[in-house]
Amino acid sequence: SGIAAEHVDISRDGQWATYISYPGAVLFRSKLDGSAKLQLNDPPEQAAMPRFSPDGNTIAYMARKPGERWRIKFVSFDGGDSQQMTSDDFEETEPSWSPDGRYLAFCRSATSKFPVDGPTVIYLFEVGSTTISRIPASGDRYYPRWSPDGRYIAATADDFHAIMLFDLVTHEWITLFKKHSKEPVFYNLSWPHDGQSIYFIDWSPETPGYYRVRLRDRQIEKVVALGGDVPTIKGTIGGWYGLYNDSLITLLNQGHGEIYALEWQAP
């Protein structure tokens, strides 16, 4: 209630939240009413996109220090030292747990070049064995999100112009929706609890809004329009939207501007 936070994730039992502060991008967890708050990392490390494991015991999150690449780390629900997921020299982003907690889907830069310049690839990290494997034909895919039933991984494709599903049974990609636009448009995918649709942001100039695409018939529905009437904040890694109990949550700017005068005495 009333906290400046983004990248909120709710534990499976609905009792706990993990999030990063705004500004500062410091990682916290607390009960939903704000009690039992615990800081889980320390500046100058920045955090982003924390995700509770299905059993609630571990939080996977993106971490970086100034001038360094994003890496994925694990930290205990009770705090303590964090553990880096891999030791490879690649950028790692967008962690997403499988519903059984055995795997973590994530994005990895195609090369070790820094700053990152080029497409990303989706990999699976097997928890416990520390092995990783590449999802077939997953180049230029981003925002991997595991479906609640574990059957699919949703992702954006074609330079953020399409939303696709990877079927973990058939190992095939399915195109749900594609839009022709000069600029990248689709960001930040989310699954509701029933797994029957995928929510996403469309930042195209002509139709900015938060939408969902239904899996059964691939129909698009607008949830809310975005733009000048919605004073959202560009946070740590851009605008952020999420779902809580299948309702839209985001970080809004409720401040106001003030005019100042400065008198400067020249040396």
Secondary structure in CASP SS format (residue, H / E / C, confidence):
PFRMAT SS
TARGET T0000
AUTHOR 0000-0000-0000
METHOD secondary structure of the structure
MODEL  1
S C 1.00
G C 1.00
I C 1.00
A C 1.00
A E 1.00
E E 1.00
H E 1.00
V E 1.00
D E 1.00
I E 1.00
S C 1.00
R C 1.00
D C 1.00
G C 1.00
Q C 1.00
W E 1.00
A E 1.00
T E 1.00
Y E 1.00
I E 1.00
S E 1.00
Y C 1.00
P C 1.00
G C 1.00
A C 1.00
V C 1.00
L E 1.00
F E 1.00
R E 1.00
S E 1.00
K E 1.00
L C 1.00
D C 1.00
G C 1.00
S C 1.00
A C 1.00
K C 1.00
L E 1.00
Q E 1.00
L C 1.00
N C 1.00
D C 1.00
P C 1.00
P C 1.00
E C 1.00
Q E 1.00
A E 1.00
A E 1.00
M E 1.00
P E 1.00
R E 1.00
F E 1.00
S C 1.00
P C 1.00
D C 1.00
G C 1.00
N C 1.00
T E 1.00
I E 1.00
A E 1.00
Y E 1.00
M E 1.00
A E 1.00
R E 1.00
K C 1.00
P C 1.00
G C 1.00
E C 1.00
R C 1.00
W C 1.00
R E 1.00
I E 1.00
K E 1.00
F E 1.00
V E 1.00
S E 1.00
F C 1.00
D C 1.00
G C 1.00
G C 1.00
D C 1.00
S C 1.00
Q E 1.00
Q E 1.00
M C 1.00
T C 1.00
S C 1.00
D C 1.00
D C 1.00
F C 1.00
E C 1.00
E E 1.00
T E 1.00
E E 1.00
P E 1.00
S E 1.00
W E 1.00
S C 1.00
P C 1.00
D C 1.00
G C 1.00
R C 1.00
Y E 1.00
L E 1.00
A E 1.00
F E 1.00
C E 1.00
R E 1.00
S E 1.00
A C 1.00
T C 1.00
S C 1.00
K C 1.00
F C 1.00
P C 1.00
V C 1.00
D C 1.00
G C 1.00
P C 1.00
T E 1.00
V E 1.00
I E 1.00
Y E 1.00
L E 1.00
F E 1.00
E E 1.00
V C 1.00
G C 1.00
S C 1.00
T C 1.00
T E 1.00
I E 1.00
S E 1.00
R E 1.00
I E 1.00
P E 1.00
A E 1.00
S E 1.00
G E 1.00
D C 1.00
R C 1.00
Y E 1.00
Y E 1.00
P E 1.00
R E 1.00
W E 1.00
S C 1.00
P C 1.00
D C 1.00
G C 1.00
R C 1.00
Y E 1.00
I E 1.00
A E 1.00
A E 1.00
T E 1.00
A E 1.00
D C 1.00
D C 1.00
F C 1.00
H C 1.00
A E 1.00
I E 1.00
M E 1.00
L E 1.00
F E 1.00
D E 1.00
L C 1.00
V C 1.00
T C 1.00
H C 1.00
E E 1.00
W E 1.00
I E 1.00
T E 1.00
L E 1.00
F E 1.00
K E 1.00
K C 1.00
H C 1.00
S C 1.00
K C 1.00
E C 1.00
P C 1.00
V C 1.00
F E 1.00
Y E 1.00
N E 1.00
L E 1.00
S E 1.00
W C 1.00
P C 1.00
H C 1.00
D C 1.00
G C 1.00
Q C 1.00
S E 1.00
I E 1.00
Y E 1.00
F E 1.00
I E 1.00
D E 1.00
W C 1.00
S C 1.00
P C 1.00
E C 1.00
T C 1.00
P C 1.00
G E 1.00
Y E 1.00
Y E 1.00
R E 1.00
V E 1.00
R E 1.00
L C 1.00
R C 1.00
D C 1.00
R C 1.00
Q C 1.00
I E 1.00
E E 1.00
K E 1.00
V E 1.00
V E 1.00
A E 1.00
L C 1.00
G C 1.00
G C 1.00
D C 1.00
V C 1.00
P C 1.00
T E 1.00
I C 1.00
K E 1.00
G E 1.00
T C 1.00
I C 1.00
G E 1.00
G E 1.00
W C 1.00
Y E 1.00
G E 1.00
L E 1.00
Y E 1.00
N C 1.00
D C 1.00
S E 1.00
L E 1.00
I E 1.00
T E 1.00
L C 1.00
L E 1.00
N C 1.00
Q C 1.00
G C 1.00
H C 1.00
G C 1.00
E C 1.00
I C 1.00
Y C 1.00
A C 1.00
L C 1.00
E C 1.00
W C 1.00
Q C 1.00
A C 1.00
P C 1.00
END
